[in-house]
């Protein structure tokens, strides 16, 4: 959830044109600070604390060890491998770069 929360937090600053054209609820501000940035910052802080707490207090996260970290790293690497193999296949057989999806559709 770090990626969407970070995107939500930075959205008003990185995509100003989309933010200005969003609904009134999304554009709400407390002073100069967009509410979406405030909520995103609080959520991101909480999520970071939960990760840190799982290392500091094993009862919270069930204990973190090298095996669990290697499994997590394997999931990330396998996801990247699947993406790039799919991209290569689509480029070779259909001439479509699936990476364009992330450039033409806003991530938020």
C-alpha positions as CSV (number, residue, x, y, z in Angstrom):
1,X,0.0,0.0,0.0
2,X,3.0,2.3,0.1
3,X,2.8,3.1,-3.6
4,X,-0.8,4.2,-3.7
5,X,-0.6,6.1,-0.4
6,X,2.6,7.9,-1.6
7,X,0.8,8.7,-4.9
8,X,-2.2,10.1,-3.1
9,X,0.0,12.2,-0.9
10,X,2.1,13.7,-3.7
11,X,-0.8,13.9,-6.3
12,X,-1.6,17.6,-5.8
13,X,2.0,18.5,-6.4
14,X,3.0,16.2,-9.1
15,X,-0.2,16.3,-11.2
16,X,-1.4,19.9,-10.6
17,X,-3.6,20.0,-13.7
18,X,-5.4,16.8,-12.8
19,X,-5.7,17.9,-9.2
20,X,-7.3,21.3,-10.2
21,X,-9.8,19.5,-12.5
22,X,-10.7,16.9,-9.8
23,X,-14.0,17.0,-7.9
24,X,-14.5,19.6,-5.1
25,X,-14.1,16.9,-2.5
26,X,-10.6,16.0,-3.8
27,X,-9.6,19.6,-4.0
28,X,-10.5,20.5,-0.4
29,X,-7.7,22.3,1.5
30,X,-6.9,23.2,5.1
31,X,-5.2,26.4,4.6
32,X,-2.7,25.9,1.8
33,X,-2.4,22.1,2.4
34,X,-4.7,19.8,0.4
35,X,-6.7,17.4,2.7
36,X,-5.6,14.5,0.5
37,X,-2.0,15.2,1.3
38,X,-2.7,15.5,5.0
39,X,-4.6,12.2,5.1
40,X,-1.9,10.6,2.9
41,X,0.9,11.8,5.2
42,X,-0.8,10.5,8.3
43,X,-1.5,7.1,6.6
44,X,2.1,6.9,5.4
45,X,3.4,7.7,8.8
46,X,1.2,5.0,10.3
47,X,2.3,2.4,7.7
48,X,6.0,3.2,8.3
49,X,5.5,2.8,12.0
50,X,3.8,-0.6,11.5
51,X,6.8,-1.8,9.5
52,X,9.3,-0.5,12.1
53,X,7.1,-2.0,14.9
54,X,7.2,-5.4,13.3
55,X,11.0,-5.4,13.6
56,X,11.1,-3.8,17.1
57,X,8.2,-5.8,18.6
58,X,8.1,-9.3,17.2
59,X,4.6,-9.9,18.8
60,X,3.2,-7.2,16.4
61,X,4.5,-8.7,13.1
62,X,5.0,-12.3,14.1
63,X,8.7,-12.0,14.0
64,X,10.8,-11.0,11.0
65,X,13.7,-13.2,9.9
66,X,15.9,-13.6,6.9
67,X,13.7,-16.3,5.4
68,X,10.6,-14.0,5.4
69,X,12.7,-11.1,3.9
70,X,14.0,-13.4,1.2
71,X,10.5,-14.6,0.3
72,X,9.3,-10.9,0.1
73,X,12.3,-10.1,-2.1
74,X,11.5,-13.1,-4.3
75,X,7.9,-11.9,-4.7
76,X,9.1,-8.5,-5.8
77,X,11.7,-9.9,-8.2
78,X,9.3,-12.5,-9.7
79,X,6.7,-9.7,-10.3
80,X,9.3,-7.7,-12.2
81,X,10.3,-10.8,-14.2
82,X,6.7,-11.5,-15.2
83,X,6.1,-7.8,-16.2
84,X,9.2,-7.7,-18.4
85,X,8.6,-11.0,-20.0
86,X,5.0,-10.0,-20.7
87,X,6.3,-6.6,-22.1
88,X,8.8,-8.4,-24.3
89,X,6.1,-10.8,-25.6
90,X,3.6,-8.1,-26.4
91,X,6.3,-6.0,-28.1
92,X,7.5,-8.9,-30.2
93,X,4.1,-10.4,-31.2
94,X,1.8,-7.4,-31.2
95,X,4.0,-4.3,-31.3
96,X,2.4,-3.0,-28.1
97,X,4.5,-1.6,-25.3
98,X,2.5,-2.2,-22.1
99,X,4.7,0.3,-20.4
100,X,2.7,3.0,-22.1
101,X,-0.2,2.1,-19.9
102,X,1.5,3.6,-16.9
103,X,2.3,6.8,-18.9
104,X,-1.2,7.4,-20.2
105,X,-3.4,6.4,-17.3
106,X,-2.9,8.4,-14.0
107,X,-1.8,6.1,-11.2
108,X,-4.3,7.6,-8.8
